[in-house]
Amino acid sequence: MFSPPHRDYTGRAFVDEIDPISAAAPELLEKCIEKRRVVGCTALRPCFPKKYPKLPPTTQGTVSKLEKQFREHGHVRQLKKNPPNKLSNDQKLDVILMLEENPHTWSRQTASALNISHSSILRVLTENQMHPYKLVPTNELAEDDFDRRILFCEQMMQMIDDNTLQIENVLFSDESTFTLHGHVNRQHCRSWSRENPHWMRELHTQSPEKGI
């Protein structure tokens, strides 16, 4: 005889699976609540498989959530979620103006400064097609670096033509560099804009650092 695999149901999935429980569960849960006061929370779980033997097993946490919801709301049906708070046009304008004035401001800093939830800030930015563009680091070049780079390219091309260098045998690997002068992590550098601002910053490549 085929037996279905064991599934660990969450509280919501368990309630959806046993929709008729909305009528039968109150009486069952009332008894379970009384038992809980006497013998503890572990007495709740055995009540459900006895009452609904055809349903898959569930966890102790699932039953505890159902019992808590029943005590607080008087039912175990799907709870209605509160709709997100709608921002006024003035609040939305404040968000856009703040980031246009300083596009490098973090979205969480904007939320804190304007006393608006972070999710609302992100929603306003999405509605206005504003995206967080990353900082592109570029090497800080000296006057003689341009000639050196051209000379290097010419030498490499000559070695390839002479067959003294085989590109397929060159291994390129990635690395992570930790600077020793307290440089700001570029992961936190973003520029909010509707179009790519091509935000670049020259970085000194000879500073003390550790490559891994």
Secondary structure by P-SEA (a helix, b strand, c coil): ccccccccccaaaaaaacccccccaaaaaaaaaaaaaccccccccccccccccccccccaaaaaaaaaaaaaccccccccccccccccaaaaaaaaaaaaacccccaaaaaaaacccaaaaaaaaaaabbbbbbbbbbcccccaaaaaaaaaaaaaaaaaaaccccccccccccbbbbbcccccccccbbbbccccccbbbbbbcccccccc
